[in-house]
Each structure stands twice: as structure tokens, then as C-alpha cells.
Amino acid sequence: MPEIKLAKLPDRTPVKLMITITPDLKAALDAYAALYEERYQREEPVAELIPAMLASFLESDREFRRLRHGTRKA
């Protein structure tokens, strides 16, 4: 079969995850959502922001990326 430029798309099936957080963290997330709305003039629920925040955090963790991709330096 001939190769095409676009690779096979990854699994995009949503996975629901329930967590319990402290009142302080909830307040901080609410404050972040308010700042997000102020910055972008678009209201987004905290539940919509959290996945992007987690993805950004994981992407910015160099050691985690190295370990996950098997490129850890000795």
C-alpha cells in the first residue's frame, strides 16, 4: 500500500477522569479562568481549561519527556 503524508491519527476517544481537589486549588482554578476570560474575552469553564493546563505542564517537564521517550541521559 502506498505511503501518504499524513500519519494515522491517534486515538481521540475522550476519557472521563474524576478527581477531588482542595478548596484552595478550586479557588486558584476559578481565578485562573477569570484571568483567561479577561485576557482572551472568552469565558471557558475550569473543566475545559484543566486538560490544556495538564498537557502544557507535562510538555514543559523536560525530565518527564526524556523518560517517556526513552532518551534519558546517564
N, C-alpha and C positions, 0 to 999 in steps of 0.2 A: 504494500500500500504506500503511495507517495506521501512524503512528509509535507506538512503545511506549516506556515509560520507561527500560527497561534498554538500554544501548548494546550493540553487538556486542562479544562478549568477545574479548580479544586472543589471539594465538597463544600457547598454553601448552605447546607441544611442547618437552620438555626437550632441552637441548643439552649434550653432554658436552665438557668442556674439561680438558685435561691440562696441568699446569704443574710446574715444578721449583722448589723453594724451598730456602733455606739452612737448615742445622741450627738456627741461632738463631731463625729465623722459625717453624720447626716446633715448637720448644720453647715459644715465646711462644703459639702457637695452642693447644698442649696445655694450657698454664697457663690460658688464657682459657676453654677448655672445662671445666676443673676448677672455675674460679670460677663459670661459668654453672651447673654442676651444683649447687654449693654454694648459690647464690642461689635457684634455681628447683626444687631437689630433683628434677631430671630430667636424666639423662645424655643428651647429644646428641653424636654423632661430629663431629669437626672438619669433616669433609666436608659435614655438614649445616648447620653454622654459617657457613661461608665465604660461601655465596651471600647470606645475610641481612646479613653484615658488609659485603660489597661493595655491596649495594644501599643500605645505610644510609650508607656513605661517599659514594657518588655523589649520593644525595639531599641530603646535608648540604653539598655543594660548590656554593655559590651561583653562582660564575662558570660552572661547567660547566652548571648548569641554564639559566642565561641564554643561553649559546652554543647549547646543544642545542635550546632552544625559540625561538631567533631573537629574543631580547629584549635583546641586548647593548646597553648604553648607550655612546654615543660619547664 
